[in-house]
């Protein structure tokens, strides 16, 4: 039950705060999103290299850890390709703002239906939360302190994603209250990943190692291929680089404290 609660907190609270920020600050959130993305990315890098990968190697070996990393990155790549085909955009390209990065402005400009655009955003953001929940579930099952750390990190990472969901919905005419509610609902997909993490993590030590490595690979793909490049573009300066380094330091402190 503790893991389910932590996954709800990480997914729902993080996404909900992002939606709330968008309703309060509107289009002025671009630079703020860049800062949040880069900071969360830095923390995630620290967690992956100082916790998830070492844990994966400890429970198995380097070969299993590498295999899991490749699988995790591959899953996110396939997911992104699937989303690109649905929205008929190229997520690999850099964009001028965070709304374009998450396909939202492009979808609304071509399709007036809020339902269809909301469905695409549900796939894009909701499915991205599952690997994070997987890491949280597997980690929390074996080490509650690591689970708490990941809860905080995932919540921080979900704030800008909540912004990305709420912005196009509000721009398309949906009420602010309904847009925030939708971001809250999308955050619940983190629970699905957490449940999978608990189930897989309870099978054997090798299963634990694979779940850690898959989560680590998924996070690295998102951070190195999406978060850091895009945060610099949306901010139009090098400030995100500084916050990414701050994020790495904060991640190290989280690991040392918890």
ABEGO torsion letter per residue (X at the ends): XAAAAAAAAAAAAAAAAAAAAAAAAEAAAAAAAAAAAAAAAAAAAAAAAAAAAAAAAAABBAAAAAAAAAAAAAAAAAAAAAAAAAAGBBAABBBABAAAAAGAAAAAAABABAAAAAAAAAAAAAAAAAAAAAAAAAAAAABAAAAAAAAAAAAAAAAAAAAAAAAAAAAAGBBAAAAAAAAAAAAAAAAAAAAAAAAAAAABAAAAAAAAAAAAAAAAAAAAAAAAAAAAAAAGBAAAAAAAAAAAAAAAAAAAAX
